[in-house]
Amino acid sequence: MLKEIPDFIVLNLGYAQTVHHWGNKDISSPFARIYYVKQGRAVLHLEHCDVEAVPGHMYLIPTYMPHSYECEPGFGFYYLFVYQRLRESENVFDLYDFPLEVSANEAARLLFENYCHLYPQLNLPTYDASAFDSHPAYRAYAEAFGKMEIFERMQLKGLVVILFSYFMKRARAREEATDERIRRILDYVRLNISRPISIEELSDCACLTKSYLIRSFRRTMGITPLQYVLRQKIQHAQSLLLGTNESVASIALAVGFPDASYFTRLFHRQLGFTPIEYRKKLIG
């Protein structure tokens, strides 16, 4: 399935403990989040369920997963925010369904504690939830990681791989990732994200008739091929909005929409925010 270890960039790492009630809504970002709960009580609100955080457990929020949370005073947790540098590689979250929660151990806690001491510069502001989640220095943290000494980047990537392995051990390969025809379509979309993609192209890519492709893709993925294309384009646009200073018009072109107004309407329909509102919400 996964041909190589994902190329992760560490954005943030630290420990936070709430003093007052702490919560935030409508969070969705291109980086994944791993939490280790040390003490207290919190509830994660996901699209189809609520999950109560348990001390001694770790939690994984995949990229672009909409979620909210509520934390009671005294809730203490370690956090790790990571971004997968895709280049020509596949997104690990496209290939597997990961458990949201796993039982951790003292080794995981000690890893978090040790790395927090080693890299205090990666801490986020923790005086309130809004400052914590707005991620005002997203680009700066990504750039800072690239400027670190090679041994530091090796250490941090090692941390991610070890913690991620707790979830990888219990991950399930997605059905679409085992169907070679569907995999070809996923790869084609990823490699051609910067231009318009038609159903005819996808049909030729999979060597299937359009009607059979639509039925097969919907059965496997739960959405049509063109709905998948739109979702991937919007997610790539989210990444560009957070990771670059490009204008909305330039980002629209980068994901295959020459008409910036049309792109803005599609973006708002998918996320409930315009591109400018989304960038302001996550970056400030």
C-alpha positions in Angstrom: 0.0 0.0 0.0 2.1 2.9 1.3 5.3 2.8 -0.7 7.4 5.1 1.5 7.3 6.9 4.8 5.4 10.2 4.3 7.5 13.3 4.2 6.3 15.3 7.2 7.1 18.8 8.2 6.7 19.7 11.9 4.9 23.0 12.4 4.2 23.1 16.1 4.9 21.1 19.2 4.1 21.9 22.8 2.1 21.5 25.9 -1.0 23.4 27.0 -3.2 23.4 30.0 -6.5 25.3 30.2 -7.3 27.7 32.9 -10.9 28.6 31.8 -13.4 26.9 29.5 -11.7 26.5 26.2 -13.3 25.7 22.8 -13.4 26.5 19.1 -15.7 25.6 16.2 -15.5 25.0 12.5 -11.8 24.0 12.3 -10.4 22.6 9.1 -6.8 22.9 8.0 -4.2 21.2 5.6 -2.1 20.0 8.5 -2.8 17.0 10.7 -3.0 17.2 14.5 -1.8 14.6 17.1 -2.8 15.1 20.7 -1.7 13.3 23.8 -4.1 13.9 26.7 -2.3 14.1 30.1 -5.2 15.2 32.4 -8.7 16.6 32.6 -11.7 16.4 30.3 -12.5 17.6 26.8 -14.9 16.6 24.0 -14.2 16.5 20.3 -17.1 17.2 18.0 -16.8 15.5 14.6 -19.3 15.3 11.7 -20.9 12.0 12.8 -19.9 11.6 16.5 -18.6 13.2 19.7 -15.5 11.7 21.3 -14.6 12.3 25.0 -10.8 12.7 25.4 -9.3 10.2 27.9 -6.0 10.8 29.7 -3.3 8.4 28.5 -4.8 8.3 25.0 -3.7 9.9 21.8 -6.0 11.5 19.1 -5.4 12.1 15.4 -7.2 14.7 13.4 -6.5 14.1 9.7 -6.0 16.9 7.3 -9.1 18.9 6.3 -11.3 17.1 8.8 -13.9 19.6 10.1 -14.1 19.5 13.9 -14.9 21.5 17.0 -13.9 20.9 20.6 -14.8 22.0 24.2 -12.3 21.7 27.0 -12.9 22.1 30.7 -10.6 24.1 33.0 -7.5 22.1 34.0 -7.4 20.1 30.7 -3.8 19.3 29.9 -2.5 18.0 26.6 0.5 17.7 24.4 0.0 18.7 20.7 1.9 18.1 17.5 0.9 19.7 14.2 2.4 18.3 11.0 2.1 18.9 7.3 2.8 16.2 4.7 4.9 17.5 1.8 3.3 15.7 -1.1 5.4 16.6 -4.2 4.8 13.5 -6.3 3.9 11.3 -3.4 0.4 10.2 -2.3 -1.4 11.6 0.6 -1.4 9.1 3.4 -4.9 10.2 4.4 -6.2 9.3 0.9 -4.9 5.7 1.3 -6.0 4.8 4.8 -8.8 5.3 7.3 -7.1 6.0 10.6 -8.5 5.5 14.1 -9.3 8.8 15.8 -8.2 7.5 19.2 -5.5 5.0 20.4 -4.3 4.0 23.8 -0.8 5.4 24.3 1.8 4.5 26.9 4.4 6.2 29.1 6.9 6.1 26.2 4.7 8.3 24.1 4.2 10.8 26.9 8.0 11.0 27.6 8.6 11.6 23.9 6.3 14.5 23.9 7.8 15.9 27.1 11.4 15.5 25.9 10.8 17.1 22.5 8.9 20.0 24.1 12.1 20.8 26.1 14.3 20.4 23.0 12.2 22.6 20.7 10.4 25.3 22.8 10.4 27.6 19.7 7.7 25.4 18.2 5.2 26.2 20.9 1.9 28.0 20.0 0.3 30.8 22.0 -1.9 29.1 24.6 -3.6 32.1 26.3 -6.9 31.3 24.5 -8.3 28.9 22.0 -8.7 31.4 19.3 -5.0 32.3 19.3 -4.1 28.6 19.5 -6.1 27.6 16.5 -5.6 30.6 14.3 -2.1 29.5 13.5 -0.9 33.0 12.6 2.7 31.9 11.7 1.8 28.9 9.5 4.1 29.9 6.7 6.8 31.0 9.1 6.9 27.7 11.0 7.1 25.8 7.7 9.9 27.9 6.5 11.7 27.7 9.9 11.6 23.9 9.7 13.3 24.0 6.3 16.1 26.1 7.8 16.8 23.8 10.7 20.0 21.8 11.0 19.7 18.4 9.3 20.0 16.6 12.7 17.1 18.6 14.0 14.9 17.8 11.1 15.8 14.2 11.5 14.9 14.2 15.2 11.5 15.9 14.6 10.6 13.6 11.7 11.6 10.6 13.8 9.2 11.9 16.5 6.3 12.1 14.0 7.0 8.7 12.5 7.0 7.0 16.0 3.8 8.7 17.1 2.1 8.2 13.8 2.9 4.5 13.9 0.5 4.1 16.9 -2.3 5.1 14.5 -0.8 3.4 11.4 -0.8 0.0 13.3 -4.6 0.2 13.5 -5.3 1.9 10.2 -7.3 0.2 7.4 -6.5 0.5 3.8 -9.3 2.2 1.9 -11.1 0.1 -0.7 -10.3 2.7 -3.4 -6.6 2.4 -2.6 -6.7 -1.4 -3.5 -8.6 -1.0 -6.8 -6.0 -0.3 -9.5 -8.5 1.6 -11.7 -9.6 3.9 -8.9 -6.0 4.4 -7.9 -5.1 5.5 -11.4 -7.9 8.2 -11.2 -6.7 9.4 -7.8 -3.1 9.7 -9.1 -4.4 11.5 -12.3 -6.3 14.0 -10.3 -3.4 14.7 -8.0 -1.0 15.2 -10.9 -3.3 17.4 -12.9 -4.9 19.4 -10.1 -3.8 22.7 -11.7 -6.1 22.4 -14.8 -9.7 21.5 -15.6 -10.4 17.8 -15.5 -13.3 16.2 -17.4 -15.2 13.0 -16.9 -14.0 11.9 -20.3 -10.4 12.2 -19.2 -11.1 10.2 -16.1 -12.9 7.5 -18.1 -10.0 7.2 -20.5 -7.6 7.0 -17.6 -9.5 4.1 -15.9 -10.3 2.4 -19.3 -14.0 2.4 -18.3 -17.1 3.8 -19.9 -18.4 7.0 -18.3 -21.5 5.4 -16.9 -19.6 2.4 -15.4 -16.9 4.7 -14.0 -19.5 6.9 -12.2 -21.3 3.9 -10.7 -18.1 2.2 -9.6 -16.5 5.4 -8.2 -19.6 6.4 -6.3 -19.9 2.8 -4.9 -16.3 2.9 -3.7 -15.8 6.6 -2.8 -19.3 7.6 -1.9 -19.2 10.6 -4.3 -19.0 11.0 -8.1 -15.6 11.4 -9.9 -16.2 15.1 -10.6 -17.3 15.7 -7.0 -14.0 14.1 -5.9 -12.1 16.4 -8.3 -13.8 19.5 -6.9 -13.0 18.3 -3.3 -9.3 17.8 -4.1 -9.1 21.2 -5.8 -10.7 23.0 -2.9 -8.4 21.2 -0.4 -5.4 22.2 -2.5 -6.7 25.8 -2.6 -6.9 25.7 1.2 -3.2 24.7 1.4 -2.2 27.5 -1.0 -4.3 30.0 1.0 -2.5 29.1 4.1 1.0 28.4 2.8 1.5 31.2 0.2 0.8 34.9 -0.2 -0.7 34.4 -3.6 -3.9 36.3 -4.5 -7.3 34.5 -4.7 -7.2 34.9 -8.5 -3.8 33.3 -8.7 -4.9 30.4 -6.5 -8.0 29.9 -8.6 -5.8 29.6 -11.6 -3.5 27.2 -9.8 -6.4 24.8 -9.1 -7.8 25.0 -12.6 -10.4 27.8 -12.4 -9.7 30.8 -14.7 -12.8 32.6 -13.3 -11.9 33.7 -9.7 -15.6 34.6 -9.0 -16.8 31.2 -9.9 -14.0 29.6 -7.7 -15.0 31.8 -4.8 -18.6 30.7 -5.1 -17.6 27.0 -5.2 -15.2 27.5 -2.2 -17.9 29.1 -0.2 -20.4 26.4 -1.1 -18.0 23.7 0.1 -16.6 25.3 3.3 -19.1 28.0 4.3 -16.3 30.7 4.0 -15.0 32.7 1.0 -11.3 32.2 0.3 -10.5 35.5 1.9 -12.6 34.7 5.0 -10.9 31.3 5.3 -7.4 32.8 5.1 -8.3 35.5 7.6 -9.8 32.9 10.0 -6.7 30.7 9.9 -4.0 33.3 9.6 -5.5 36.5 10.8 
